[in-house]
Amino acid sequence: MHFIGELILILLITTLLGQLFTRLNLPAVIGQLLSGILLGPAILGLIKTSSTITLFSELGVIFLMFLAGLESDLELLKKYFKLSFSVAFIGVILPVIFMTIASQLFGMKFLEALFIGIVFAATSVSISVEVLHDANQLHTKAGTAILGAAVVDDILAVVVLSLFTSFSHEGGNSGLTNNLVLNLIIEVIYFVIVWLIFKFIAPYFMKYAERIEVNYSVVIASLILALGLAWAADFTGLSAVVGAFFGGLAIRQTPQHKEVNSAVSAIGYSVFIPVFFADIGLSMTFSSFTQDLIFIIVMTVLALLSKFWAGKYTCELFGFNKIDANIVGAGMISRGEVALIVAQIGIAHQLFPEDIYSSLILVIIVTTVLSPFILNNYLKQKATV
């Protein structure tokens, strides 16, 4: 029952701080992030991350990206696919180059430095999605470009991680080729299944769900589909949020999508999504802040600039105006849970020095907390134009 008390505190503080930041004309998500920092080890130490909080947090990000899929325009995603791929590709390459070089300058070996670059290659747009949603910008070309790029970005980051881990563990081209080919085959099979669900399964699945005489049968069916795709994505080595997003897109094409959106929004935003944002803040501590201050500052600046420049300048090449290009760049900054997972993989396999792990986590969390401020700034600029 200890968790119930923690949940009450998280929901209370995220709501109050969310309201405060809304009144300050800032996204509520910033208050929710800061509530975790306030309640966690960084300041008050009232709550620590636990397996139950982590479970709620994982469900929260799945709900958030499922809702993003439900509210996305598939035609716009198709229209901006080339742009999304380009933003994602450059957005993976630049952080790897920048962070690898910087890590080497701090005395790390090449493979250790390269892995740190890979940690910052993936984007986590769950926070950007919330900021865009609050500003009614999720359906714009900038919002669509961010969502599309995030999906491609995740796939590319997984491929790069597979390449690295295969090479570093197997020690040669043979193991690298076999492992990468197997991963790619599994991922291709996954996307074929997703396409089949889009075209044939989802419409009939939801139609038959309406005939079941159980309360909220349509909503239950949609959650089974979304959670199933999220689990399958995680099983294939992709992020679960990718599967949840595709689940939302599939339901979006059915007549029941409004009913599902209303019900799932109530479930997600009342419990799981606030816990997800608070949990990011709960991971933050300042224990290594003074000791590795220069490393943290340099890596934070490079993490911000590499993703921002990749999104901004790629979009300008595709004809976006400066404000929309800045919005895309800012929307790609957040690393969030994806980078945390990659960092955990690295420390478990001793792929980089243990003594910088805390500082690395702090850089990830700082970029995640800063991203909604930066994105909101450019959204405000667009609103005044």
Beta strands, then each sheet from edge to edge (+ up, - down):
end
